Amino acid sequence: MQIPAEKHPKRPALAAAGIAVAVVLAAALLAVLYALKQAAPEAEPATALSIEGDTGPAPEVSYIWTAGVELSSGQQRQLRDLEKRQQRELGPVLRRLEKAADALDAELSRRTEGSSGSQRPSSQSEAGRMRELSDEANRIRDKYWEEALALLTPQQRSAIEEKRRKDWMQMLERLGIPGAPPGGGDAPSRP
């Protein structure tokens, strides 16, 4: 059973916010990778598949509401509770990640303007802090995503994973990132 829009008017906004956060974090991850690439010796270029597989990083639980699957009232209740727990744990990490991204941006701006001071933290340490926070946010998302999937039927999980795969391929195409599997969203998932 889907949640009627009039009973839960905030549900689409929460789902959109979850997707927006995922896109922002993906952009932050790309910024971190760029900063790390500038500091690291040349190696094989990272591709999208070597970074996150064919469905991207685990989304927030709210993503399930966007997938168009019918959920029982019990599933809806459990997912809402899971969302609340996830937001309590994830919110502070995302705020710290945003501050770290701002600090990295400021440091990179200072470096490009040529006004580097000895008291300022290096962009490598800022990028490292972002990486740590991003990893922490991903661990939290992974944990709650696995719990959410456990509440679903195999058919619901399959529909949601297919949507994730298509959304990830579309984002890779929009960003022009190499390594998207041939065949677009219809390519099979992991072997």
C-alpha positions in Angstrom: 0.0 0.0 0.0 1.4 3.4 -0.9 1.3 6.3 1.4 -1.4 8.7 0.2 0.0 12.1 -0.4 -2.6 13.9 1.7 -1.9 11.8 4.8 1.9 12.2 4.6 2.6 15.5 2.8 6.2 15.6 3.9 7.1 12.2 2.5 8.0 13.4 -1.1 10.0 16.3 0.4 11.9 13.9 2.6 12.6 11.6 -0.4 13.8 14.6 -2.5 16.0 15.8 0.4 17.5 12.3 0.6 18.2 12.2 -3.1 19.7 15.8 -3.0 22.0 14.8 -0.1 23.1 11.7 -2.0 24.0 13.9 -5.1 25.8 16.4 -2.9 27.8 13.6 -1.2 28.6 12.1 -4.6 29.9 15.6 -5.7 31.9 15.9 -2.5 33.3 12.4 -3.1 34.4 13.6 -6.5 36.0 16.7 -5.0 37.9 14.5 -2.5 39.0 12.2 -5.3 40.2 15.2 -7.3 42.2 16.6 -4.3 43.7 13.2 -3.5 44.6 12.8 -7.2 46.5 16.1 -7.1 48.5 15.0 -4.1 49.1 11.3 -5.1 51.4 9.8 -7.8 49.7 8.9 -11.0 48.0 5.6 -11.0 45.3 3.9 -13.0 42.3 6.3 -13.3 39.4 5.5 -11.1 36.2 4.6 -12.8 32.7 4.9 -11.4 32.4 1.1 -11.2 35.6 0.8 -9.2 34.3 3.5 -6.8 30.7 2.4 -6.1 29.7 -0.6 -8.2 26.7 -0.5 -10.5 24.1 1.0 -8.1 26.2 3.6 -6.4 26.5 4.2 -2.6 23.7 3.0 -0.4 21.0 5.7 -0.3 19.1 6.9 2.7 16.1 4.9 3.8 13.8 7.6 2.4 14.8 6.5 -1.1 12.4 3.6 -0.8 9.5 6.0 -0.9 10.5 7.2 -4.4 10.7 3.7 -5.9 7.0 3.3 -6.5 6.7 -0.1 -4.7 3.6 -0.9 -2.7 4.3 -1.2 1.0 2.1 -2.7 3.7 1.1 -0.5 6.6 3.5 -2.5 8.8 6.4 -1.9 6.4 5.5 1.8 6.2 5.5 2.1 10.0 8.8 0.2 10.3 10.5 2.2 7.6 9.4 5.5 9.1 10.9 4.4 12.5 14.1 3.4 10.7 14.2 6.7 8.9 14.0 8.6 12.2 16.8 6.5 13.7 18.9 7.0 10.6 18.5 10.8 10.6 19.4 11.1 14.3 22.6 9.2 13.6 23.4 10.6 10.2 22.5 14.3 10.7 25.5 15.3 12.8 27.9 13.5 10.5 26.4 15.2 7.4 26.7 18.6 9.2 30.4 17.9 10.0 31.0 16.7 6.4 29.5 20.0 5.1 31.8 22.0 7.3 34.8 19.9 6.2 33.8 20.5 2.5 33.6 24.2 3.1 37.0 24.2 4.8 38.5 22.2 1.8 36.9 24.7 -0.6 38.3 27.6 1.3 41.8 26.0 1.4 41.7 25.2 -2.3 40.6 28.8 -3.1 43.5 30.1 -1.0 46.0 27.9 -2.8 44.7 29.0 -6.2 44.9 32.6 -5.1 48.5 32.0 -4.1 48.1 33.2 -0.5 49.1 30.1 1.4 50.1 30.6 5.0 52.1 28.3 7.3 49.3 28.3 9.9 46.6 27.0 7.5 45.8 23.3 7.4 46.9 21.6 4.1 44.3 20.6 1.6 45.5 17.0 2.0 44.4 17.0 5.7 41.1 18.7 4.8 40.5 16.1 2.1 41.5 13.3 4.5 38.9 14.6 7.0 36.2 14.7 4.3 37.1 11.2 3.4 36.8 10.0 7.0 33.4 11.7 7.4 32.2 10.4 4.0 33.2 6.9 5.0 31.4 7.3 8.3 28.2 8.6 6.5 28.4 5.7 4.1 28.7 3.1 6.9 25.6 4.6 8.6 23.7 4.6 5.3 24.8 1.0 4.6 23.7 -0.2 8.0 20.2 1.4 7.7 19.9 0.4 4.1 20.5 -3.2 4.9 17.9 -3.0 7.7 15.4 -1.4 5.3 16.0 -4.1 2.6 15.4 -6.8 5.2 11.9 -5.4 5.7 11.0 -5.8 2.1 9.9 -8.8 -0.1 12.3 -10.1 -2.7 10.1 -8.5 -5.4 10.2 -5.1 -3.7 14.0 -5.3 -3.2 14.4 -6.2 -6.9 12.3 -3.2 -8.0 14.2 -0.8 -5.7 17.6 -2.1 -6.8 16.6 -1.8 -10.5 15.6 1.9 -9.8 18.9 2.5 -8.0 20.8 1.0 -10.9 19.0 3.3 -13.4 19.4 6.4 -11.3 23.1 5.7 -10.8 23.7 5.2 -14.5 21.8 8.5 -15.3 23.9 10.4 -12.8 27.2 8.9 -14.2 26.1 10.0 -17.7 25.2 13.5 -16.5 28.5 13.9 -14.8 30.4 12.4 -17.7 32.2 9.8 -15.5 33.9 7.0 -17.4 33.3 3.4 -16.5 29.5 3.2 -16.8 28.7 -0.4 -17.9 27.8 -0.8 -21.5 24.1 -1.0 -22.1 23.0 1.7 -19.6 20.5 0.8 -16.9 19.5 -2.5 -18.5 22.9 -4.1 -17.9 22.9 -6.9 -15.4 23.9 -6.2 -11.8 26.9 -7.6 -10.1 27.7 -11.2 -11.2 
